[in-house]
Amino acid sequence: MRPVEGRYELIVGSRRFEAAKRLGMKKVPVVVRPMPDEEALIVSLVENIQRRDIEPEEEYDALMKLRKLNPVLYSGNDQLARAIGKSRQYVEDHIAAVQTVRAIRKTAKSDIAVKQAPTREERKEGVLPIKHATYLHRAEEAPTVQRLPEEKRAKKLSDLAETIAELPRPEAQKVVEHFVMAPQRPIEEIKRETETLRAVKIEVVLDPRVADGLRKAAEERATTMEAMASLAIHTWLRQNKYY
């Protein structure tokens, strides 16, 4: 708490304070110290961000507000990570995921949303878990996807988000990898393809030239050699009417 004009203002601990009131406690131990307005706001924001139940978009808004309040102290992701007790990767992934979701929502005029751990029903309605939103961001950043016109790209990514929302992480990641390789293809076709390909695992020794070609293709499409090989096999089999 801090003293303000003859009274006291609660800076951190609002949930504990409310819990104490519900229990009927008349007195609680507190720490009181003078604090300027900017510091009080920053301390309050940091506590809010550290809540376990905070949702990604609320957390993102708080991080951006923190950065705006003190650009010198919180200009980098490393500094933000230290302030909230998280890793730099955590901060980078969450910022990128929310920015991607909001950009798609605005451009594609979709209802795409992201939550830390949405319920099964929410996922059926297209709400993305935060990890799935990071996959979506990586897809958006891929050169093959960036070459699409902005509105078409946003629509494709919106469809992709809706498709992967209900899937477990490994399956969602596979769908995203195959989407990145050929983003112009229908999303449902990509999903069916990954469902078919996951059924059998084989080990193959490749000719060095084939391996080199797969490596180059995978690098160009920002995906793995394994995913590229799956797509190549699937495409050849379909072209030659084996299924």
N, C-alpha and C positions, 0 to 999 in steps of 0.2 A: 504494500500500500504506500501511497505518498500523500503528504499533507497538501490540500488545495483550499485556499481561502477559508481557513478555520474548520474545514471538514477533512474527510479522508476519501481518497479514490482508490478503488480496488484495481490493480494493474494485472496481476496474475492470480490464478487460483479460484476463478469464478465457479467452477464446477464443484470444487471442494467446499466453497462457501455455501452454495445452494444445498449441498448434501447436509451440511451442518445445520442449516435452518430447518430442513425437513425432519431432522432428528430432534428438533426442539432445543438445540444447544444455545445458551445465552451468551457464552464467551468462547472465543477461539484464539489460539496464539497466532500472531501475525508479525511480519517484519515491516517496519515503517522507515522509509528513508526518502529524502528529497530527490526529485527526479524531474528534469526539464521535459516539456511536452513531447519533443521528438523522441527522446530516449524511452519515455513511457509508452509511446505508440509502437516503437520497434520491439520492446520487450513483450508487449501484449501480442503483437503479430507472431513473434517467434513461438510463444507458448501455444497460440492457436494452431500454427503449422505442425507442431509436435504432437497434436492430438492423434490418437490411434485411429479414431473413427472419421478423420477428415477425408473428404472425397477429393479426387484428383483436380477437378476444376476449381474448387474452393481453395485448395492448396496452391494451385498455380496463381490464382488472383492474389493470394497473400504474398507469395514470393515476388511477384511483379510489383506489388505495393511496397514491399520491403526494399526492393532495388530502387524504386523511384524516390523513396524517402531519403535514402543515403546512397547515391550512385558510387561514391568513392569507396565506402565500406563494403558494399554488396554488388559490385559491378560484375564479378566473375562467378561462375558456377561453383568453383572451389569455396569461395567465401560464403555463398548461400548454403552450401552443404555443411560447412563448419557451424554456421549459425543455428541450423535445425538438427544437428547431430546425425546427418545422413551422409552417404557416400556421394562423390561427384557424379558417378554413373547414375545413381538414383535420381538426382536432380535433373541431369541432362535428359534422361529417358522420360521423366514425368513432364518436363517442359515441352519437349518435342512432341510427345503423344497428345497432349492437350491442344497444342497449337495446330496439329494436323486435324484433329477432330473438329475444332472450331472452324478451320478453313473450309473443310468439306461441308460442314453444316451450312455455312454461309453461301458458298458457291453453288452447291447442289440443291440447296433449299431442302435438306433432309432433316430427319429427327435424330440423327446419330448422336449418341451420348456415351460417356465413359464413367465407370465407377470402379472403386477399388475391388469390390467383390460383389457384383450384382447377383441377385437371386436367379434361379432357373427361369422363372416367369419373365423377369426383366431381360434376360439374355434372349428369350424367345421373341421379345419385342425389339431386339436389335441393340440392346445396351452392351457395350464392350467392356470386358475386364481390362484393367490397365495394361497388362502384358500384351493382350491382343492389340491394343491401341499402339503399342510400340512397334509391333509387326507392321501395322498399317502405315506408320511413319516411315519405316524402312522401305516399304513398297513405294510410297510417294517419292522418296529420294532417288530411287533407281533411275538410271538414264533412259531406259526403255519407256518408263512411265512418264518421265518428264517431257518426252518428245510428243506426247499427246496434247491436243489443244486443252486449254485450262478447264473449260466447262465439261468436256468429255472426260478428262482426267478425274475431275471431282465426282462425276456420276459413276464412273467405273469404281473409284475408291469407296464410294457410298455403297454400291452393290457388294463390293468385296467385304466391307465391314458387316453388312447384314448377313452375309453368308457365313463368316467365321465366328460371329458372336456366340453361337451355341456350341461350337466345336471345342474339344479339349485342346490344350496348347500344341501338342505335337502335330495334330491334324490341321489346326489353324495355320501353323507355320508352314506346313507343306503346301497348302492351298496358296498362301502368299508367295512362296518361292516359285510355284508354277505360274502364277499370275504375272509375276515380274518378268518371266521369260517371254511371255506373249500376251501383253495386256489388252490387245485388241480382241482376244477371244472371249466368248460368253463365259461369265463367271460359273454358271451351273455346269458347263462342260468341263471346266477346270476342276471343279469339285468332284465330279464323277470320275474323272481321270485319276485324281489322287486316291480316291477310294479303291479304284481298281488296282493301281500300282502298289498300294501298301500291302496287298494280300500275299505277295511272294517276294522273298529276298534271295538274290542270287549273287555269286561272286564270279567276276569275269576278268581274265587277263587281256588287256587291250594292246593292240598294235601301238607302238610309240607315236605314230602319226595321228592315229585316232585319239589317243590320250591328249596329245598336244592341241588338236582341234577342239576337243571338249573343254580343255582348260581355257582356251582363248574365248570360246563362246560363253562359258560361265562368267568369265571376267567382264565381258562386254555387257552381260545382262545382270551383273551384280548378284549372282546366285552360286550354288555349289555345283561341282562336277557331277555329283550323284543325281541332283535334280535335273541337270541338263541331259544326262544319259537317259533318265526315265522319259523325258519329253521326246528325245530323239527316237527311242524305241517305240513309244506310243504312236508317234507321227508316222513312222515307217510302216508299222503294222496296219494302221488305219488306211493309209494310202494304198497299200497292197491288198486291202479288203480281207485281212485275216480275222477281223471282227467288226 
